Amino acid sequence: MKSTDATLLVVPGWNDSSPDHWQSRWISRLSAAERVHQADFARPERAAWVDNLLRAVEAAQKPVVLVAHSLGTTTVLHAAPQLKQGPLAGKVAGAFLVAPPDLDAESASPVLAGFAPVPMQRLPFPSLVVASRTDPWCSYERATDFAAAWGAELVDAGEAGHINPEAGFGPWPEGTMRFMGFLRGL
């Protein structure tokens, strides 16, 4: 699959993706990419975030590839049961999940408590998890458990923090290459 064969739904995390974030850069460079907007990125509510994602999938005119970061990955996981049934069944061709947070950890922000526990069911579409060994929001061991439970391929991003601009990942050429390889495999 080429990027133009799909609708690339970019699912940002808590506080949205800044203009320098790799997700925002991909939206500006890829004509098939569009952001899933949320009413309040600072005070996320699981039901509203999931509903907005489901509406975006439903509105897509092409097969959907989800590109999620951080809390966006958890939103995809909570939406997954509804993405495998009814009119949305089969619309999602795959999910590229970057830096999933461990919302079950004691260190998780209380603002995100409504998204816990992290779903541990197999995803109904091909998926790839990119995880860092130095992510302050999720240990690499926990990310490994997530990928296994979700039936996802796991990519070790090395010592990459939370894979965001603060960790040096505004431009993320390795991520772009990995994503294009993921698309080709769909």
Secondary structure, 3 states (H helix, E strand, C coil): CCHHHCEEEEECCCCCCCCCCHHHHHHHHCCCEEECCCCCCCCCCHHHHHHHHHHHHHHCCCCEEEEEECHHHHHHHHHHHHHCCHHHCCCEEEEEEECCCCCCCCCCCHHHHHHCCCCCCCCCCCEEEEECCCCCCCCHHHHHHHHHHHCCEEEECCCCCCCCHHHCCCCCHHHHHHHHHHHHCC
